[in-house]
Amino acid sequence: MQSVFYSEARNNLRGIINSVVDDCEEYLITTKNKKQAIVISYEEYNSLKETLYLLSSKNNRDRLLESVEEIENGSFKERELLD
């Protein structure tokens, strides 16, 4: 994660946006008053929102964690997808 002050971010906003979108970089922007904000791509934001949604249900969260454990333990079955 890159860290820049507000004035630098303001002067280089196009470059920061390009870096965020093209290189998946994240930026922490800090003001003189120590207020902070993170800049991430719209794609990354949507991914985070989807993850939060999927984990918001206890049943879904438990099933996802169970699936991860199965993969880590090698106790999963590989299946062919049907058309």
C-alpha positions in Angstrom: 0.0 0.0 0.0 1.3 3.4 -1.0 0.9 6.3 1.5 0.7 9.9 0.3 -0.4 13.2 1.8 -3.5 14.9 0.4 -1.6 17.6 -1.4 0.4 15.0 -3.3 -2.7 13.0 -4.1 -4.4 16.1 -5.4 -1.5 17.0 -7.7 -1.2 13.4 -9.0 -4.7 12.1 -8.9 -4.6 10.8 -12.5 -1.4 8.8 -11.8 -2.9 7.5 -8.5 -6.1 6.3 -10.3 -4.1 4.7 -13.1 -1.9 2.9 -10.5 -4.9 1.7 -8.5 -6.8 0.4 -11.6 -3.9 -0.9 -13.7 -1.6 -2.2 -11.0 -4.1 -3.1 -8.2 -2.2 -0.7 -6.0 -3.9 0.7 -2.8 -3.3 4.2 -1.5 -3.7 5.6 1.9 -4.3 9.4 1.7 -3.7 11.5 4.9 -4.7 15.1 5.4 -2.9 17.7 7.6 -5.5 16.9 10.3 -4.6 13.2 10.2 -7.8 12.2 8.6 -7.3 9.2 6.4 -8.9 7.5 3.4 -8.1 4.5 1.3 -8.3 4.5 -2.5 -9.0 1.2 -4.2 -10.4 0.3 -7.6 -14.1 -0.1 -8.2 -13.5 -3.7 -9.1 -11.7 -4.3 -5.7 -14.5 -2.5 -3.9 -17.2 -4.7 -5.5 -15.2 -7.8 -4.6 -15.0 -6.7 -1.0 -18.7 -6.0 -0.9 -19.5 -9.4 -2.4 -17.2 -11.1 0.2 -19.0 -9.3 3.0 -22.3 -10.3 1.6 -21.3 -14.0 1.3 -20.0 -14.0 4.9 -22.9 -12.2 6.4 -25.0 -15.3 6.6 -23.9 -17.7 9.3 -24.9 -20.8 7.2 -23.1 -19.6 4.1 -20.0 -18.6 6.1 -19.9 -22.0 7.8 -20.3 -23.8 4.5 -17.5 -21.7 2.9 -15.2 -22.3 5.8 -15.9 -26.0 5.6 -15.1 -26.0 1.9 -11.8 -24.2 2.5 -10.9 -26.8 5.1 -11.7 -29.6 2.7 -9.4 -28.1 0.1 -6.6 -27.6 2.6 -7.0 -31.2 3.9 -7.2 -32.7 0.4 -10.6 -34.3 1.3 -12.6 -32.9 -1.5 -14.0 -34.6 -4.6 -13.3 -33.2 -8.0 -16.4 -33.3 -10.3 -17.0 -32.6 -13.9 -19.2 -29.6 -14.7 -22.3 -30.4 -16.7 -23.3 -28.3 -19.7 
